[in-house]
Amino acid sequence: MIKVFIFSLVVCSAIEQKCIPITTATKVFETYRDCALYGYQHSHDLLNEKQVYTTFVCKPTSTV
């Protein structure tokens, strides 16, 4: 079995007090480091572009 990391992103609006998961942003990475770096960069891009805040997780999972 190979361990991979699933990236999941949630975007939140401080004005509306709502958060929504962004399923189109879900990606698979071979290392936690690659997943986390992608998450920070993707969040940075959204912060500048959309003026929202984000939260993300790199969840380990095993594949066959």
Secondary structure, 3 states (H helix, E strand, C coil): CEEEEEEEEEEEECCCCEEEEEEEEEEEECCHHHHHHHHHHHHHHHHHHHCCEEEEEEEEEEEC
